[in-house]
Amino acid sequence: MATKKARTSESKRAFERRAEVPKVFDSDQIVVIKTPEAKVFRVHAHLLVQYSDYFLHALNSGMKESKSMEFQLEKHANDLTVGALVDWLYAKPAGNVKKILEDVFPEAPVYDDLHINTAYRLWQLADYLKMPVLQNDVMRLLHKVSLQHQGSVNQVRWDILEDLDERSMLFRLYTTILASYAARLDYKKIIANGVLSLPVHVLEATICYLAGYHAHADKVYKLDELLVDEDLSNED
């Protein structure tokens, strides 16, 4: 009897992940997402559920958010990252993701702080919301840019790096960038010219590398080693 009751309860879940990517207008249920800056985004619930374990669980949890359909995001969330996430959600079913992400992280200026911070924070927001497909789309772009610019340390955001778990794929990307950069440093020349004469970003890279941020000095991760498992189920 208990098993039958549990199955009945499970069958009444409000939201389920679908076997195929849903069309945008398959449902008219809307989730309201608020950022710390008080900007409001309205998103189709079935799209969020399709790609996010966080929302699949929350919308089926019975908590107040599942009834109000309103979520206040804080961690890694700002107007830019949430806006990029929403744009990605609507672009994904149509196959227009490449353009969306390149708008977030344009080729020029490649190292503009606003754009590079948005790209990294977007990966972290996707990690927090358990959206592995978005994480991997962002990582492919970040990896491509790191190859194009041969691991320039301008790509490393030090404030983000110090807070990363060493098991994070973003940490792996950073250490790969640092390894690539360190391999081109002429330490004898640096010592001869005086360490304090170095530009700040070069000094930061050198200190971080020697301090062990690059945990495996001989390891440069390939793209497939920087991608997370995209397997999503209907379990909440």
Secondary structure, DSSP 8 states (H G I E B T S, - for coil): -HHHHHHHHHHT-S----SS---GGG---EEEEE-TT--EEEEEHHHHHHH-HHHHHHHTS-SHHHHH-EEE--TT--HHHHHHHHHHHHHGGGT-HHHHHHHHS-STTTT-HHHHHHHHHHHHHHHHTT-HHHHHHHHHHHHHHHHHTTS-GGG--HHHHTTS-TTSHHHHHHHHHHHHHHTT--HHHHHHH-GGGS-HHHHHHHHHHHTTSSSSTT----GGGS-------S--
